[in-house]
Amino acid sequence: MSSIKVESSDNLDLAIPKIMSVAYLQKPLEVSIEQEDVPSVSGREVLVKVMAVGICGSDVHYYAHGRIGNRLVTYPHIQGHECAGIVVATGDKVTRFKVGDRVAVEPGVACMSCSWCKEGRYNLCPDVQFLSTPPVKGAFVQFLKHPEEFLFPIPESLSFEHASLAEPLSVAIHAVNRGKLKPGSTVVITGMGPVGLMTVVAAKAYGAKEIIVTDMEPLRLETAQKLGATQVIDISSTDTIKEIMQVTSGLGADLVFETSGNVRALQSTIEMVKRGGSVVTIGFPNTEEVPLNVTLMLQKEIDLFSVYRYTNTYPLAINILVDLGSQIEPIITDRYSLEQINEAMYQAYANRSNSLKVIVFPN
């Protein structure tokens, strides 16, 4: 992989060209660079020069399989939704931003008028337009048009690539909120992909005392320790349930977060959690139906929470990332230019052992 020179906002060219480069997913495992007109903005719209985009697990699913559940890609498709950049133009009704402002982009644009939006659960809005979720085009572009309500200022001390992590960190923050994590809790987090690692960060920020994590990849377990895990369990060589019971003096964890989507991992959460504890499911399984031991759940009176994206998390996510500074750096393992998008996507898809978060730099 060639090295990438990342510009600071001090020397960025804020001129707006007429044509921009765009990465189009043409079919499974094939992305091409095409040219498109740079979008114009009006009203409350903001034009963002996209400086960094993280590749998400959902991007990998669409890239490799062309679908997630009943959501099908219509080719060609633009992927990418974890992004940050700099404002280069504003519509005539924009009040919160000006040219030159550095921003993180919340990718889901909700209607803000349906019953779910009005009760604050806009992640459940039936009309949400979420970047890169078909048929909505995503952020692997040089310039992105986005409503000002879903942009958030970032300080100079936070790099664009670190700011792009506000999106997966938001998933983790929403998960710990759903699970009602209390300071001093003992938590188990299964799966140390980027969202699992961000759940380590969120659990620590919320005051968890013991953070036990599971995976089978050494890089992922090592990174989890760097980010705050107090105990790591290699599931390939350890009886996971027995180990968790030993660590928790036979009680089980207060909270278990399942981030991997692995069916056996989800089923095992019922055994990992203590009586009266909670299980929070984040990762999507590769099958629509997963058998669970409901009898044991009833006997232990377990609360089961599911997580779908997030609501009202970006300001806190940005603050956490600012406080962490360079401590978050181990999660970013790969950097590519937009022209290297094929290599970037394939790295995220095929190299679980040596790759965590892959960042693409469109400009």
N, C-alpha and C positions, 0 to 999 in steps of 0.2 A: 504494500500500500504506500502510495506517495504521501509525503507530509503535506499538511495544509497550513498556510499562513492565515491566521485569524486577525482581522482588522479590529482595532479599537474604534469606538464611536467618534474619537477625536479627529480621525483622518478619513472618515467615510465620505464617499461621493454621494450626495443626496439628490443629484440630478435624476430625472425620470426619463428613461428612454421610451421609444414607442413600442419596441419589441423586446420580449423577455424569453428566457429559456424555461422550459417546462419539462418535467419528467413524466412520461406517459407509460403506464403499465399496458402493454399491447396484448399480452396473453400470459398465462402462468409462466413465471420465471423469466420473463423478458420485458425489459424497460428500455425505452428510447428517449432521447432528448429531442424535443420539437421546439418550434418557435411560435409564440402567440403574441397578440396585442397586450400591452400592459393595461389592466382595467382602469377605468376612470371612477371617481368617487363623487358622491353627492349626499346631501342630507347629513345623517349621523355616521356616514361611512368614513373609514380611515384607510389610507393606502400604506401598507407596511412593507418596507424592504426586508425580506426574510433573511436573517443572518445565520440561524441554526435551526435544524429540524432533527429531532430524535426519531429513530425507527422503533415502532411499538410492536408488541406481539400480534396485535390485530392487523397491522400492516403486513407482517410476515404471512399470516393466514391468507389474506386476500392475494398476496403476491404468489404464494405457492398453490393455493387451491381455488382461488376465484370466488370464495364464498365464506361466510360465517353464518351458520344456521340457514335461515331463509333469506338472508341478505346476499344477493348475487351481484358480482361486478359486471357492469356493462362496459365493454372495452371500446376505445381506450379510456383509462381511468387514471386520475392523479391521486396519489397517496400522500400520507404525512399529515400529522395533526399536533405533534408536540413541538411547538415552535416559539421563537422570539425574534424580535427585529427592531427596526427603527422607523419612526413615522416620517414619511416623505410627502404626504399630501393629506388634506382633511376636507370633508364636505362642509357646506356652508352652515350646518347646524351643529357641528362638533364643538363642544365646550370644554372637554376634559383634556384634550391633547393638542400639541402644536408640532410643527415640523422639527425634527431633531430629537424628539422624545424617544427614549428606549422603552420597549414594552414586551411583556409576555402575553401570548395569545391564548385565551380560553376558547377551545375549538367548537364547543357546542352552543349554537345560537338558538335559544328557546323563544317561543312566541310571547311569553310573559303575560298572557291574558287568559289562558285556560285554567281550570280548577287546580291542576297540579302546580303550575307556575305560581298561582296566587297563594298557595299554601306553603311556598318555599321549596317545593320539590321539583324544580324545573328540569332536573335530570330525567324525569319521567314524562316530560312534555311529548305528546304524540306527534307534534309537528317540528320537533327539534331538527335543526340543520347542523349536522356534526361533520366537521372537516374530514374528508377521506372515507367516510362511511357512505357506500353507494346509495343513491346516485350523486351525492354531494362530492365535488372535487376537493382535493386537499392542498397541502402546503409545500409540496415539492415544486415550488415555483420561485422565481426571483422577487416577485411582487404579489402581495395578497391583499384583497379588499375584505375588510371586516368591520362590524359595528363597534362603535366606541364603548358600548356597555360591556363588551366582552374582551376588552383590553385592559391591562394593568401595568402601571409604571414600575420600572425596575431601576435600581440605583446603578451608578457607574461601577461600584464595587462588585457587582454581579455580572459575570460574563454572559454572553448570549447563550452559549452552550449549557451553562449551569441553569440559566433561566428556563430553558426548554424542559428541564426536569420538573418544573412546577406542575406539569400535567400528570405524570405518573405519581408524583408525590401527593397530588390532590386525591387520586384514587385511594391512596393509603390513609390520608387524613380522614376521608369520608368513611373508610372502613373502621378506624378506631373510634370515630364518632358513633357509627352504627352500633358497635359493640360496647359502647359506654365504658371505655377503658379508664380505670381509675389509677391515680398514682400509687405505686407500691405493688401493682399487679404482677403476676407471673403469666407470661404469654408464650405460646408456641406459634411459630410462623412456618408453614410448610411451603417449600419451593423458593429458591433464592435467585429467580430471575429479577429483572429490574423492578417490577412491582413488589415482589417479596422483599427486596433490599430496601425499597422506599418505605415499606411497612415497618422494617426495623427502625428506620430514621423516625417515622411518625410515632411509633410506640415509645421510643426513647424520649422524644420531645414531650410526650404526654405523661411521662413519669413512670413508665414500667420499670420494675425493679429487676426482674429476671426476663431475659429475652432469649428463648431457646429456638434455634432454627434448624431446619432439615433440608438436605439436598444430597446429591451424590457427586457433584463436580467440585474439585478442590478450589478452583478459582472463586467460585460463588460462595463457598463456605468461608474462605479467607477474607473476601470482601465484606461479608456480613459481620465478621469480627471487627474489622476496621471501622465499620459504621455503628457498632454498638452492641452486637449480639454478645450475650454472656456465656452461651453454651452452644456449640455446633455439633450436629449429629449427622454422620455420613450414613445415609440409609442403605448404602450398598454393603456395609460391613457391620452394621449394628442393629440389634433388636430395638427399633425406635420406641415402641410403646414401653418396653421395659426400662429403657434409658430415661424416658420422660418421667416415669413413675419414681425412679430412683432420685432424680433431681428434685422432684416435688414432694418427696417424703411420702409417696404413695397416694397423694391426693389428686393429682392431675392439675392441669393449668386452669387459671381463671378464665382465660380467653384463648381460643385457637383460631388463627387466621389461615385459611387455605387459599393460596395464591397460584398454585401450579395448574389447576384444572385436571390433575390426575385423578382418575376415578377411585383408585385404591387409597390415595392420600385423603380424599374427601370422606370416604367411608371410615377411615381410621381416626378422624377427628373426634368421633363420638367416644372413642376409648381414651383419647388423650385428655379430654376436658374433665374437670372436676364435677362433682354433684352440684347442681345449681349454677354451673358455668355457662359460657356462651361460645358458640361457633359462628364465625363470620366467613362466608364463602365469597371469594373474589374472582378466582380463575374460572374460565368457561371450560367445562368438560367437552370432550370430543363426541359425546353422545347426549341426546336430549334427556334421557331418563337414567337416573343413578339410584340403585337400591340402597336404602339406608336402614340401619337397625333402629327402627322407631321404638321398639319395645325398650331397648336400653336408653334411648332418649327420654322416654316417659319415666322410666325408673330413676333416672338421674335429673329429671326436670331441666333439661337443657334448652336454652334459648338459641334458635337458629336464625341468623340474619343473613340476608343477601345484599350484595353491593352492585350498583349499576352506575358507573361513572362517579359523579360528585356534584355537590352544590355549595356555593359560597365558600370555597376553600382557597382561592388563588392568593389573596393577601397574606394569609397565614403561611402558605407554601413558600411564597417569596421570602417572607421574613425568616423562616427556618433555613432556607438555602443561603441567605445572606449571613446568618449566624454561623452556619457550618463552614463557609468559605472553602478553602482547599480540601477540607476533610471529605467532601462529596466526590472529589476527583477520581477515586478508584473505580467508581461505577462506569466511567466513560473509558472504553477500551479501544475504540476505533473512530477515525475521523476521515471523511471523504468529501470531495467536491461534488457538486451536482452532476458534473460530467462523468463521475465515477459511480453513478447511481446503481448500475448493474452489479458492480463489485460490492457496493455497500449493502444492497438488499440480500445478495447471496451470502455475504458474511453473517448477517443477522439470522439468516435462515439455516445455514449449514454448520456454523462453528460454535455450538453451545459450550464446548469445553474451554475455549480461549476468548470468547467474546461476551460482553455484557451489553452495555448501551452503545449503539452505533449512532454517530452524529453526522449529518450531511450539512454542508455549508453551501447554500445556493448562490451566494455572492462572494 
